[in-house]
Every structure is written in structure tokens, then in C-alpha cells.
Amino acid sequence: MTKAEEKALERARKAEEKLAKERERIEGLKVYEKEYEAFGYVCGIDEVGRGPLAGPVVAGAVILPKDCDILYINDSKKLSEKKREELYDIIMEKAVATGIGYNSPARIDEINILQATYEAMREAINNLSVKPDILLNDAVTIPQVDIKQVPIIKGDAKSISIGAASIIAKVTRDRLMVQYDEVFPGYGFASNKGYGSAAHIAAIKELGPTPIHRQSFIKNFI
């Protein structure tokens, strides 16, 4: 065997080893799904955008098939933008059902971010084409929902369904903020996604707020 062939063989062996580890990790993320599968359809719920100064809060709801074979799902914050975009398409294609819910900056100002988040989560559940039998939530218990709920601390890193929900919510919101950047230039929404970067805060002070800023979040800057 030549040196080049040996190197190619070693690369293939390492790639296979890496793939086996990823499959093992994904199986570990199905612990809650397997625990509750007897209930019927298990749905993961997560939100993104509770902390930004601008833009909506977005919730995702995902029911994955029991034999789900999607690799690399994780807490959306631990994935690169490219990987999130790739996984978004795969999740949307392979999921039994997906739902998205939004709440506007004005509504966030009106009822507070926590209540606005709950509303977005309820909307995401209602937008599923299949009614779930049990909800796996990232940390919270959602009021006014008549489906059994299991709150899981750091659930987006422990449950494949919640991780998938975090990815579709994050990609949906990020794409929206990129569009807002074109409508309201000068605030860097495409890069900061509405979060309070130094440049974003400086832009608020210089240019004033936009209609998508959360007044209750930026009162210290204007």
C-alpha cells in the first residue's frame, strides 16, 4: 500500500469513527422522546429572541418521527449559521409536523417578554398540522395549554425534539432580522439580529428607535 493510500484509509477510518460518535450522541438526545413515546406524538418546544432590543420573539414546535435519523441536531446556539440553515431544511422535510409562533415588539411592550413568549409558544403549537400528545419544553411550563408538559432545564441540548425546535425558531427569526436590516438600515440587524451590541446601541442613540424596537428594552438608551 502506498503512503497516499494509507493516508486515505486513515482519513476514511477517522470519518467513520466520527460518524459513529455522532450517531451515539444523537441516540442520547432521544432519551426523553423514548421515555414518553407511549403517550403518542411527542413535540419539542423552544423560543428564540427573548433578550434582543429589537424584533419579535419566535417560538418553534417540532414533532419528529420516532425513527428520526437526523444527525447534528443540537442547541441552535452551539451550531454555526451554515449548519443551522442545513438542518432547518432537513427538519422541515423530515418532521411529522412543525409550527412557528411570533410575538411583536409592541406586544412584548404591552404584556412583557415572558407572557409574549408564552403566547408565541401557544401559537406555534396551534400551527402544528398534527396535535401533539405531550410537550417537551425548554425549561418552562406554558400556561393555558391542555396538553401534558415536561419542562426540561437546558432542554435544547438534552432533547432532539427541543433542539430541532430551537433550530427552526432561530433560523426563522434570523432570516426575518436580515430582511429588517434592508427596511431599517444603519442598525446592523443582519449581523446583530437585534441584540444589544455596542454598535447597535450607538445607532439607537444616534438615529433613534425604529418601529421594531422594544420600547421597554431601550428606555435606558433614549
SEDO-58135 format. One line per 4 residues: number of its first residue (from 1); their letters; for each residue x, y, z of N, C-alpha, C. Coordinates in nm, 3 decimals. Example, Ala and Ser with C-alpha at 12.3 -4.5 7.8 and 13.67 -1.06 7.14 Angstrom:
<recs>
1	as	1.319 -0.569 0.780 1.230 -0.450 0.780 1.320 -0.330 0.780; 1.285 -0.225 0.708 1.367 -0.106 0.714 1.290 0.003 0.787 $
</recs>
This chain:
<recs>
1	mtka	0.085 -0.120 0.000 0.000 0.000 0.000 0.088 0.125 0.000; 0.055 0.218 -0.086 0.134 0.341 -0.093 0.101 0.432 0.025; 0.188 0.533 0.045 0.166 0.630 0.153 0.032 0.703 0.134; 0.004 0.739 0.008 -0.120 0.811 -0.023 -0.241 0.724 0.011 $
5	eeka	-0.232 0.596 -0.021 -0.344 0.504 0.008 -0.362 0.486 0.158; -0.249 0.480 0.229 -0.254 0.467 0.376 -0.323 0.590 0.438; -0.286 0.708 0.387 -0.346 0.832 0.439 -0.496 0.837 0.410; -0.533 0.793 0.291 -0.675 0.794 0.252 -0.753 0.697 0.340 $
9	lera	-0.695 0.584 0.368 -0.758 0.482 0.453 -0.775 0.536 0.596; -0.671 0.605 0.644 -0.676 0.662 0.779 -0.784 0.771 0.788; -0.793 0.853 0.683 -0.897 0.957 0.680 -1.036 0.896 0.682; -1.053 0.789 0.606 -1.183 0.722 0.599 -1.218 0.660 0.735 $
13	rkae	-1.115 0.603 0.801 -1.138 0.541 0.932 -1.179 0.646 1.034; -1.112 0.761 1.032 -1.143 0.869 1.126 -1.283 0.926 1.101; -1.319 0.939 0.973 -1.451 0.991 0.937 -1.560 0.896 0.986; -1.536 0.765 0.971 -1.634 0.665 1.015 -1.646 0.666 1.168 $
17	ekla	-1.533 0.685 1.234 -1.531 0.691 1.381 -1.609 0.814 1.430; -1.590 0.925 1.362 -1.658 1.050 1.396 -1.810 1.034 1.376; -1.847 0.969 1.268 -1.989 0.946 1.237 -2.053 0.857 1.341; -1.979 0.754 1.383 -2.032 0.662 1.485 -2.054 0.736 1.617 $
21	kere	-1.963 0.827 1.651 -1.977 0.906 1.775 -2.098 0.999 1.767; -2.120 1.057 1.649 -2.234 1.147 1.631 -2.366 1.069 1.642; -2.369 0.950 1.583 -2.491 0.867 1.594 -2.519 0.831 1.739; -2.413 0.804 1.812 -2.426 0.771 1.955 -2.477 0.893 2.033 $
25	rieg	-2.426 1.012 2.000 -2.470 1.135 2.067 -2.618 1.161 2.040; -2.659 1.143 1.915 -2.799 1.165 1.878 -2.891 1.067 1.950; -2.847 0.942 1.962 -2.928 0.844 2.036 -2.947 0.890 2.180; -2.842 0.951 2.237 -2.850 1.003 2.374 -2.949 1.117 2.386 $
29	lkvy	-2.974 1.190 2.275 -3.069 1.301 2.276 -3.214 1.253 2.265; -3.233 1.122 2.248 -3.369 1.069 2.232 -3.424 1.009 2.362; -3.353 1.032 2.472 -3.393 0.971 2.600 -3.535 1.011 2.639; -3.564 1.141 2.633 -3.698 1.189 2.673 -3.804 1.144 2.573 $
33	ekey	-3.768 1.147 2.446 -3.863 1.104 2.342 -3.902 0.957 2.362; -3.803 0.875 2.395 -3.832 0.732 2.419 -3.911 0.712 2.548; -3.880 0.794 2.649 -3.949 0.782 2.778 -4.099 0.811 2.763; -4.132 0.905 2.675 -4.272 0.949 2.664 -4.341 0.905 2.536 $
37	eafg	-4.277 0.820 2.456 -4.336 0.785 2.326 -4.469 0.710 2.340; -4.492 0.646 2.454 -4.618 0.574 2.476 -4.738 0.669 2.478; -4.713 0.798 2.505 -4.822 0.896 2.506 -4.876 0.922 2.365; -4.790 0.905 2.265 -4.828 0.936 2.126 -4.728 1.032 2.065 $
41	yvcg	-4.780 1.138 2.005 -4.691 1.235 1.940 -4.620 1.322 2.043; -4.486 1.316 2.040 -4.403 1.396 2.130 -4.356 1.520 2.055; -4.379 1.637 2.114 -4.345 1.764 2.048 -4.244 1.842 2.131; -4.139 1.890 2.067 -4.042 1.977 2.133 -4.078 2.123 2.110 $
45	idev	-4.063 2.205 2.215 -4.095 2.348 2.206 -3.975 2.430 2.253; -3.941 2.534 2.178 -3.837 2.627 2.223 -3.862 2.764 2.161; -3.797 2.864 2.219 -3.811 3.001 2.168 -3.674 3.062 2.144; -3.675 3.169 2.066 -3.553 3.246 2.045 -3.593 3.393 2.040 $
49	grgp	-3.508 3.478 2.097 -3.532 3.621 2.087 -3.594 3.684 2.210; -3.571 3.626 2.327 -3.622 3.691 2.448 -3.535 3.811 2.488; -3.407 3.806 2.453 -3.314 3.909 2.500 -3.289 4.029 2.411; -3.317 4.023 2.280 -3.282 4.135 2.192 -3.356 4.265 2.223 $
53	lagp	-3.300 4.375 2.175 -3.362 4.507 2.189 -3.464 4.532 2.079; -3.456 4.454 1.972 -3.544 4.475 1.857 -3.588 4.343 1.797; -3.700 4.347 1.728 -3.751 4.228 1.659 -3.843 4.144 1.745; -3.906 4.045 1.683 -4.004 3.963 1.754 -3.938 3.855 1.840 $
57	vvag	-4.017 3.796 1.927 -3.979 3.670 1.989 -4.045 3.562 1.904; -3.972 3.454 1.877 -4.021 3.349 1.787 -4.012 3.214 1.859; -4.119 3.136 1.849 -4.121 3.002 1.909 -4.132 2.897 1.799; -4.070 2.783 1.825 -4.078 2.671 1.732 -4.135 2.549 1.802 $
61	avil	-4.213 2.471 1.729 -4.267 2.344 1.779 -4.239 2.237 1.674; -4.182 2.124 1.715 -4.144 2.019 1.620 -4.183 1.882 1.674; -4.253 1.805 1.590 -4.278 1.663 1.616 -4.193 1.585 1.518; -4.096 1.512 1.569 -4.008 1.431 1.484 -4.061 1.288 1.477 $
65	pkdc	-4.029 1.216 1.369 -4.070 1.076 1.362 -3.995 0.993 1.468; -4.055 0.884 1.512 -3.993 0.802 1.617 -3.857 0.747 1.573; -3.844 0.718 1.445 -3.718 0.662 1.394 -3.629 0.772 1.335; -3.639 0.892 1.391 -3.566 1.007 1.337 -3.416 0.979 1.322 $
69	dily	-3.364 1.002 1.202 -3.222 0.974 1.176 -3.143 1.101 1.144; -3.197 1.218 1.182 -3.126 1.344 1.153 -3.007 1.359 1.248; -2.890 1.377 1.192 -2.769 1.395 1.273 -2.740 1.543 1.294; -2.658 1.573 1.392 -2.602 1.706 1.422 -2.701 1.804 1.486 $
73	inds	-2.823 1.760 1.518 -2.915 1.848 1.591 -2.856 1.879 1.728; -2.867 2.004 1.768 -2.813 2.049 1.897 -2.882 2.180 1.932; -2.854 2.232 2.050 -2.894 2.367 2.086 -2.848 2.459 1.973; -2.941 2.539 1.917 -2.909 2.620 1.799 -2.790 2.714 1.823 $
77	kkls	-2.771 2.756 1.948 -2.660 2.849 1.979 -2.524 2.782 1.964; -2.522 2.649 1.967 -2.395 2.576 1.956 -2.361 2.540 1.811; -2.447 2.578 1.718 -2.426 2.544 1.578 -2.389 2.668 1.498; -2.314 2.648 1.392 -2.282 2.761 1.303 -2.407 2.797 1.222 $
81	ekkr	-2.407 2.918 1.169 -2.522 2.962 1.087 -2.542 2.867 0.968; -2.433 2.827 0.906 -2.442 2.737 0.791 -2.506 2.604 0.831; -2.463 2.549 0.944 -2.516 2.420 0.990 -2.664 2.433 1.027; -2.701 2.545 1.091 -2.843 2.567 1.124 -2.929 2.570 0.998 $
85	eely	-2.880 2.641 0.897 -2.955 2.651 0.772 -2.972 2.513 0.707; -2.866 2.434 0.708 -2.873 2.298 0.651 -2.975 2.214 0.727; -2.967 2.220 0.861 -3.056 2.140 0.945 -3.201 2.186 0.935; -3.221 2.317 0.918 -3.356 2.370 0.903 -3.428 2.298 0.788 $
89	diim	-3.362 2.291 0.673 -3.422 2.227 0.555 -3.452 2.080 0.581; -3.359 2.012 0.648 -3.378 1.869 0.675 -3.493 1.847 0.773; -3.496 1.930 0.878 -3.603 1.917 0.979 -3.740 1.943 0.914; -3.749 2.049 0.833 -3.876 2.083 0.769 -3.922 1.971 0.675 $
93	ekav	-3.826 1.901 0.617 -3.858 1.792 0.524 -3.899 1.665 0.599; -3.829 1.632 0.706 -3.848 1.502 0.770 -3.942 1.501 0.890; -3.970 1.617 0.948 -4.056 1.622 1.067 -4.198 1.577 1.034; -4.264 1.518 1.132 -4.406 1.484 1.119 -4.486 1.614 1.107 $
97	atgi	-4.448 1.713 1.188 -4.515 1.844 1.184 -4.424 1.949 1.246; -4.435 2.073 1.196 -4.363 2.186 1.255 -4.459 2.304 1.268; -4.436 2.387 1.368 -4.517 2.507 1.386 -4.429 2.621 1.433; -4.461 2.742 1.388 -4.389 2.863 1.429 -4.488 2.962 1.487 $
101	gyns	-4.448 3.030 1.595 -4.529 3.135 1.653 -4.445 3.260 1.674; -4.507 3.375 1.657 -4.436 3.503 1.671 -4.506 3.591 1.775; -4.433 3.686 1.831 -4.495 3.797 1.901 -4.416 3.923 1.875; -4.487 4.031 1.849 -4.426 4.155 1.802 -4.364 4.235 1.916 $
105	pari	-4.274 4.327 1.882 -4.218 4.417 1.984 -4.326 4.493 2.060; -4.431 4.537 1.989 -4.539 4.612 2.055 -4.610 4.525 2.159; -4.633 4.399 2.123 -4.699 4.308 2.217 -4.607 4.277 2.335; -4.478 4.265 2.309 -4.380 4.243 2.417 -4.385 4.360 2.516 $
109	dein	-4.390 4.483 2.461 -4.400 4.601 2.547 -4.530 4.602 2.626; -4.635 4.552 2.564 -4.768 4.557 2.626 -4.784 4.458 2.741; -4.738 4.335 2.722 -4.767 4.230 2.822 -4.642 4.173 2.889; -4.525 4.214 2.855 -4.392 4.172 2.900 -4.342 4.051 2.822 $
113	ilqa	-4.211 4.034 2.823 -4.147 3.935 2.736 -4.187 3.791 2.772; -4.203 3.761 2.899 -4.238 3.624 2.937 -4.376 3.587 2.885; -4.475 3.673 2.908 -4.611 3.645 2.861 -4.617 3.642 2.707; -4.539 3.729 2.643 -4.534 3.730 2.496 -4.472 3.601 2.443 $
117	tyea	-4.373 3.550 2.516 -4.311 3.423 2.479 -4.411 3.309 2.489; -4.487 3.307 2.599 -4.591 3.203 2.616 -4.692 3.208 2.501; -4.733 3.329 2.463 -4.828 3.343 2.352 -4.770 3.287 2.223; -4.643 3.318 2.197 -4.577 3.268 2.075 -4.570 3.115 2.077 $
121	mrea	-4.543 3.059 2.195 -4.536 2.913 2.208 -4.674 2.849 2.183; -4.778 2.910 2.237 -4.913 2.858 2.214 -4.948 2.865 2.065; -4.907 2.973 2.001 -4.931 2.987 1.856 -4.857 2.880 1.778; -4.732 2.854 1.816 -4.653 2.750 1.748 -4.721 2.614 1.759 $
125	innl	-4.772 2.582 1.879 -4.843 2.455 1.900 -4.968 2.450 1.813; -5.043 2.561 1.811 -5.167 2.566 1.732 -5.141 2.557 1.583; -5.021 2.596 1.539 -4.988 2.592 1.397 -4.935 2.457 1.350; -4.924 2.361 1.440 -4.887 2.224 1.401 -5.002 2.160 1.325 $
129	svkp	-4.970 2.085 1.221 -5.075 2.016 1.145 -5.123 1.889 1.217; -5.048 1.846 1.317 -5.083 1.728 1.397 -5.085 1.771 1.543; -5.190 1.735 1.617 -5.195 1.774 1.759 -5.104 1.683 1.840; -5.010 1.740 1.916 -4.922 1.656 1.998 -4.994 1.601 2.121 $
133	dill	-4.941 1.492 2.173 -4.997 1.431 2.294 -4.918 1.468 2.418; -4.793 1.511 2.398 -4.710 1.555 2.510 -4.609 1.657 2.460; -4.580 1.757 2.543 -4.487 1.863 2.506 -4.360 1.854 2.590; -4.246 1.857 2.524 -4.117 1.871 2.592 -4.074 2.015 2.574 $
137	ndav	-4.071 2.091 2.683 -4.043 2.234 2.677 -3.903 2.266 2.729; -3.842 2.366 2.668 -3.713 2.412 2.720 -3.737 2.497 2.845; -3.731 2.435 2.959 -3.731 2.499 3.092 -3.867 2.546 3.145; -3.960 2.585 3.058 -4.082 2.649 3.109 -4.203 2.555 3.106 $
141	tipq	-4.307 2.594 3.183 -4.439 2.534 3.170 -4.530 2.642 3.113; -4.592 2.613 3.000 -4.670 2.714 2.927 -4.812 2.718 2.984; -4.858 2.835 3.030 -4.995 2.845 3.081 -5.098 2.828 2.969; -5.220 2.791 3.009 -5.335 2.783 2.917 -5.314 2.683 2.803 $
145	vdik	-5.246 2.573 2.834 -5.228 2.465 2.736 -5.280 2.337 2.799; -5.369 2.267 2.727 -5.433 2.149 2.785 -5.364 2.018 2.748; -5.235 2.027 2.711 -5.156 1.909 2.677 -5.053 1.888 2.787; -5.027 1.763 2.821 -4.926 1.734 2.926 -4.793 1.793 2.885 $
149	qvpi	-4.725 1.857 2.982 -4.597 1.923 2.955 -4.486 1.870 3.045; -4.368 1.861 2.987 -4.249 1.821 3.064 -4.143 1.930 3.045; -4.126 2.020 3.145 -4.020 2.121 3.132 -3.883 2.058 3.159; -3.787 2.085 3.071 -3.653 2.028 3.083 -3.551 2.143 3.083 $
153	ikgd	-3.478 2.157 3.193 -3.374 2.261 3.201 -3.265 2.232 3.097; -3.229 2.335 3.020 -3.132 2.320 2.909 -3.179 2.212 2.812; -3.309 2.208 2.791 -3.370 2.104 2.707 -3.321 2.105 2.564; -3.282 2.225 2.512 -3.238 2.230 2.372 -3.107 2.155 2.351 $
157	aksi	-3.034 2.124 2.458 -2.911 2.045 2.447 -2.930 1.901 2.497; -3.052 1.870 2.545 -3.077 1.736 2.602 -3.183 1.656 2.525; -3.263 1.724 2.445 -3.372 1.658 2.373 -3.363 1.689 2.225; -3.371 1.587 2.142 -3.360 1.608 1.997 -3.477 1.691 1.944 $
161	siga	-3.596 1.674 2.005 -3.713 1.750 1.960 -3.702 1.897 1.995; -3.657 1.926 2.118 -3.641 2.065 2.159 -3.528 2.130 2.080; -3.420 2.055 2.058 -3.309 2.106 1.976 -3.356 2.143 1.835; -3.440 2.056 1.776 -3.494 2.083 1.642 -3.582 2.207 1.644 $
165	asii	-3.662 2.222 1.751 -3.748 2.340 1.764 -3.665 2.467 1.776; -3.553 2.459 1.850 -3.467 2.576 1.867 -3.405 2.616 1.734; -3.374 2.519 1.649 -3.313 2.547 1.519 -3.411 2.616 1.425; -3.534 2.564 1.416 -3.628 2.627 1.321 -3.670 2.766 1.370 $
169	akvt	-3.678 2.783 1.502 -3.712 2.916 1.556 -3.599 3.016 1.528; -3.475 2.972 1.552 -3.358 3.059 1.532 -3.342 3.100 1.385; -3.353 3.003 1.296 -3.335 3.032 1.152 -3.447 3.125 1.104; -3.570 3.098 1.148 -3.684 3.183 1.109 -3.661 3.326 1.154 $
173	rdrl	-3.621 3.344 1.280 -3.601 3.479 1.333 -3.482 3.548 1.267; -3.372 3.475 1.249 -3.253 3.535 1.187 -3.283 3.584 1.046; -3.358 3.503 0.970 -3.393 3.544 0.833 -3.478 3.671 0.835; -3.567 3.679 0.931 -3.654 3.797 0.945 -3.571 3.921 0.976 $
177	mvqy	-3.472 3.908 1.066 -3.389 4.022 1.103 -3.302 4.068 0.986; -3.262 3.976 0.901 -3.187 4.014 0.780 -3.276 4.099 0.688; -3.403 4.062 0.678 -3.498 4.141 0.597 -3.520 4.279 0.659; -3.530 4.282 0.792 -3.549 4.411 0.862 -3.429 4.503 0.840 $
181	devf	-3.312 4.445 0.823 -3.191 4.525 0.801 -3.203 4.608 0.673; -3.274 4.554 0.575 -3.294 4.626 0.449 -3.397 4.738 0.467; -3.496 4.713 0.552 -3.602 4.812 0.575 -3.552 4.925 0.666; -3.472 4.887 0.766 -3.420 4.985 0.864 -3.267 4.977 0.867 $
185	pgyg	-3.200 5.032 0.764 -3.054 5.025 0.760 -2.990 5.112 0.869; -2.867 5.076 0.903 -2.792 5.158 0.998 -2.783 5.099 1.137; -2.863 4.996 1.165 -2.863 4.937 1.300 -2.789 4.802 1.304; -2.754 4.751 1.188 -2.679 4.624 1.183 -2.763 4.501 1.216 $
189	fasn	-2.894 4.509 1.186 -2.982 4.396 1.222 -2.939 4.264 1.158; -2.881 4.270 1.037 -2.840 4.146 0.969 -2.731 4.074 1.047; -2.646 4.150 1.116 -2.537 4.087 1.190 -2.569 4.069 1.338; -2.633 4.171 1.401 -2.657 4.158 1.546 -2.791 4.094 1.580 $
193	kgyg	-2.878 4.077 1.478 -3.009 4.013 1.495 -3.095 4.081 1.603; -3.067 4.209 1.627 -3.146 4.285 1.723 -3.091 4.285 1.864; -2.985 4.207 1.888 -2.924 4.203 2.021 -2.846 4.334 2.046; -2.820 4.362 2.174 -2.765 4.490 2.214 -2.615 4.503 2.200 $
197	saah	-2.564 4.489 2.079 -2.420 4.512 2.057 -2.390 4.660 2.078; -2.264 4.691 2.099 -2.224 4.832 2.121 -2.262 4.918 2.002; -2.242 4.865 1.880 -2.274 4.940 1.758 -2.425 4.962 1.746; -2.502 4.863 1.786 -2.649 4.874 1.779 -2.698 4.981 1.878 $
201	iaai	-2.646 4.979 1.999 -2.686 5.078 2.099 -2.646 5.220 2.054; -2.526 5.230 1.995 -2.481 5.361 1.943 -2.575 5.411 1.833; -2.622 5.318 1.749 -2.713 5.355 1.639 -2.848 5.403 1.694; -2.896 5.339 1.800 -3.023 5.382 1.863 -3.008 5.525 1.915 $
205	kelg	-2.895 5.552 1.979 -2.872 5.687 2.035 -2.860 5.792 1.925; -2.799 5.752 1.814 -2.776 5.847 1.706 -2.899 5.863 1.615; -2.961 5.751 1.578 -3.069 5.753 1.480 -3.209 5.749 1.541; -3.214 5.710 1.670 -3.344 5.692 1.734 -3.398 5.552 1.709 $
209	ptpi	-3.505 5.515 1.778 -3.559 5.380 1.763 -3.640 5.362 1.634; -3.653 5.237 1.593 -3.737 5.201 1.478 -3.868 5.142 1.531; -3.965 5.118 1.443 -4.090 5.054 1.487 -4.070 4.911 1.539; -3.956 4.849 1.510 -3.936 4.712 1.559 -3.854 4.707 1.689 $
213	hrqs	-3.819 4.823 1.743 -3.750 4.824 1.873 -3.851 4.804 1.985; -3.807 4.735 2.089 -3.890 4.714 2.207 -3.868 4.832 2.301; -3.970 4.916 2.311 -3.956 5.039 2.390 -3.919 5.009 2.535; -3.974 4.902 2.589 -3.946 4.869 2.729 -3.803 4.820 2.749 $
217	fikn	-3.736 4.780 2.639 -3.598 4.731 2.648 -3.495 4.841 2.626; -3.536 4.950 2.557 -3.436 5.050 2.518 -3.453 5.183 2.591; -3.538 5.187 2.694 -3.566 5.314 2.762 -3.441 5.376 2.824; -3.341 5.293 2.855 -3.217 5.348 2.913 -3.126 5.412 2.809 $
221	fi	-3.157 5.388 2.679 -3.069 5.437 2.572 -3.125 5.558 2.499; -3.253 5.595 2.528 -3.313 5.707 2.453 -3.364 5.815 2.549 $
</recs>
